[in-house]
Amino acid sequence: MKLAKRVKALTPSSTLAITAKANALKAEGHDVIGLGAGEPDFNTPGHILESAQNAMNEGYTRYTPAGGLQKLKESIIQKLQQNQELSYVPGEVIVTTGAKHALYTLFQVLLDEGDEVVVPTPYWVSYPEQVKLAGGTPVHVEGKEENGFKLTPEQLQDVISDKTKILILNSPSNPTGAIYSSEELKAIGDVCLKHDIMIVSDEIYEKLTYFGERHVSIAQLSTELKEKTIIINGVSKSHAMTGWRIGYAVGNRDVIQAMTNLASHSTSNPTSIAQHAAIAAYDGTQEPVEEMKKAFEDRLNKVYEQLVKIPGFKCVKPKGAFYLFPNVTEAIELTGFNTVDEWVEAVLEYEKVALVPGSGFGAPDNVRLSYATSLPVLEEALERIKNFMEIHQK
């Protein structure tokens, strides 16, 4: 059977092979530590679970509007007003089946064949693939490690062509944990306004910022930038609700309406029960969010100190999200491997620690470690990696 060209163009995930091998080792009874988790290791807060149960008991188990419940849209609008002083109306909000679905649907309604999308590297693995699925062309620009992995306005200016339509910004970033300041965003925004480029601002990790850092949305900086920005967000990371699959997009009414029309012919509405749970997430107490954030910050501080002591590891300390993204080129040289992917596979084979190679994020010199797991497990994993380096140094 002949597959569609759009599917053939997709780049296979660099994590699939390592994940399959880790699962096989677990099945054989090995004690494998996986540090690839892209989700909080906390359960969804109790008041949200209770809200979902009540929704089921009260019969809220039927279809909702394709773009989401009006009440949830109002909760999202209130949250944006309170947290970022951004004003929207329900017609500028779509609730989606996770933030990933919001991004996918957005690219489908915005991109035509050959349109270019600037994707700073390191990037979340699905950005370039979703762009390609919509007929667009990802244009990668390296966020230099010496600049905290962040794109500069000069770099953006250099890659703009008459086909450039969108810039993707992810702050706080997956996989680097980098956070853009207001000044950095303003400078990038000025370039976008000058060239009439739309901004897709992925803010899914906005609540997970550390060391007094504060998330700023580029849409906050001016009326003009707000009009050019589509914000992507959701409850997955902030409220430990990854499995509930509730995300959203807010911005230009025409774009949101087009996304809603497309959703009505693809996924229909997000799960009704999960939408009621998301209302409770935003309208209820935010204490669990703060507790989770504090736990992540504590882990980060302790694990980072141990990580940078491992021979061959260099790491920019992240300020958000829940990942470490060390450069391991020296570790590769010390142990005689050819690539990071080979080194990652060897660490799994010998020490039973599963890491995510940076090649999947457009950064082949790095690996991603999630600290969304318990501190004792993290410390054991780092001890095993240290042991691997000591044994395999040439």
C-alpha angles and dihedrals in degrees: 000000000000115000124216117268091237091062094045089055093061117108112234113244112262089214097059097081094046091046092049091050092047091051091048091052091049090051088054089056100258121147099243121181112206117203096175098093114136094188139069115268090221124098119246109276116269098244090056092050089049091051091053091050091050091049091055093046091050093052101254090144101110136090119300127196110294091245094051140265117316090228092055091048088053090050090051091048091050091048092052091048094049098042103035107012090241119147122211137158127224092261088063094056132077123182112214141187092269129323090278089062090049090056094045093050092045094054091047093057097040107040131076126186110296098012110143125230120194108226114185115216134262087051139173105268098243099054098083093038093053090048090053092048088057092052094257130130119236113222110200122212119184117239097213117235090225088058093051091264091292130140117241125216089241091056091049092049091052096058100042115117135168086271096055110117109154141029118202116213122185115187121193086030135227114235103014105038089227119157124203117224123226090255093051092048092048092053092048091044092054090058091049092050092048092055098033094244121162117230123220106199112196105199101166092129095046095121094051103077125133145198093034093305116147126208114238123191116218086225089067095063101074143346090250093054092046089056091052096046133086110195118212119198144134146171098265101098101022097052102024091251103131094135094050091069102215119149134145146199126215129189143072110031095224092051092047091049091051090050090050091051091051092047090053088062097040118032100358109207128350113253109296095220092050090052091056089049090052090053088057090047092058100032097042134068117312094203094105089054091054092046092052091047091052091051092051092049091050091050092047093054094049098041095044091058090054095042097057090052091064110103112259096014123125120174138180104222108243122230098200148014115038106275137101115209108191125182107236102180091117090049089054091051092047092053098039100240122145100221141013089247091058091047092050091051091051093050088054093047097047104028102022094234116136115210129174114243115232093230089086089059096047092259109101094177094063143064129210122229121184118214091196090115135075121297095239090054091048092050092049091050092052091048089054092049090049089050090051091053093049093050098042102042110124 
